[in-house]
Amino acid sequence: MNFGPQFILLYLRHYNYYNRELRSVGVKVHPSSSGYYVFPDFGVCKPGLNALGVRTAEQFCARMLEEAGVAVSTSSVCVGGGRHSWAN
């Protein structure tokens, strides 16, 4: 795979898009120090998610995949121990 300037620009466009769109609906986004990871804190969504029966990060991840076709994982996979909770 070619990681030239066009690839880097495409990556930055997508990364900035995800961060901007999440923030626009009130989701906090913790900056990533490397890679393509996005660390959103969906705490702002917790009341609505709880009303739907979603109470854990694992339930949230499963629901995202089932309903939106978006694969996400808990932050504990990346930062060890879930330092950034999905819904603080």
C-alpha positions in Angstrom: 0.0 0.0 0.0 1.3 3.5 -0.9 1.3 5.8 2.1 2.1 8.9 0.0 0.7 12.4 0.4 -2.7 11.5 -1.1 -3.2 8.7 1.4 -2.2 11.0 4.3 -4.6 13.7 3.1 -7.5 11.2 2.8 -6.7 9.9 6.3 -6.7 13.4 7.8 -10.0 14.3 6.0 -11.7 11.2 7.5 -10.2 11.6 10.9 -11.2 15.3 11.1 -14.7 14.4 9.8 -15.3 11.9 12.6 -14.1 14.2 15.3 -16.0 17.2 13.9 -19.3 15.3 13.5 -19.1 13.6 16.9 -18.4 17.0 18.6 -21.2 18.6 16.7 -23.8 16.4 18.6 -22.1 17.0 22.0 -19.9 13.9 22.1 -16.6 14.5 23.8 -13.6 13.2 21.8 -10.3 12.5 23.5 -7.4 13.2 21.1 -5.4 10.3 19.9 -1.6 10.5 20.2 -1.0 8.2 17.3 -2.7 6.0 14.7 -6.2 6.4 13.4 -8.1 5.8 16.7 -11.0 8.0 17.8 -11.8 8.0 21.5 -15.4 9.3 21.9 -17.1 9.7 25.2 -20.8 9.0 24.7 -21.8 10.2 28.1 -24.0 12.8 26.6 -26.1 9.9 25.1 -26.3 7.9 28.3 -29.9 8.8 29.3 -31.2 7.9 25.9 -29.1 4.7 25.7 -30.2 3.6 29.1 -33.8 4.1 28.1 -33.1 1.7 25.2 -31.6 -0.9 27.7 -28.0 -0.1 26.7 -26.0 0.1 29.9 -22.6 -1.2 29.1 -19.9 -0.4 26.5 -20.2 -3.9 25.2 -24.0 -3.5 24.7 -23.3 -0.2 22.9 -20.8 -1.8 20.6 -23.1 -4.6 19.7 -26.0 -2.2 19.1 -23.8 0.0 16.8 -22.9 -3.1 14.7 -26.5 -4.4 14.6 -28.3 -1.2 13.8 -25.8 1.0 12.0 -23.4 -1.5 10.6 -20.5 0.3 12.3 -17.9 -1.8 14.1 -16.5 -0.2 17.3 -14.7 -1.6 20.3 -14.4 -0.5 23.9 -11.5 1.7 24.8 -10.1 -1.0 27.0 -9.0 -2.7 23.9 -6.7 0.2 23.1 -5.8 1.9 26.4 -6.0 -1.0 28.8 -8.6 -1.1 31.5 -11.0 1.4 29.9 -9.5 4.6 31.1 -11.8 6.6 28.8 -15.3 5.2 29.6 -17.8 5.2 26.8 -20.3 6.9 29.1 -18.7 8.7 32.0 
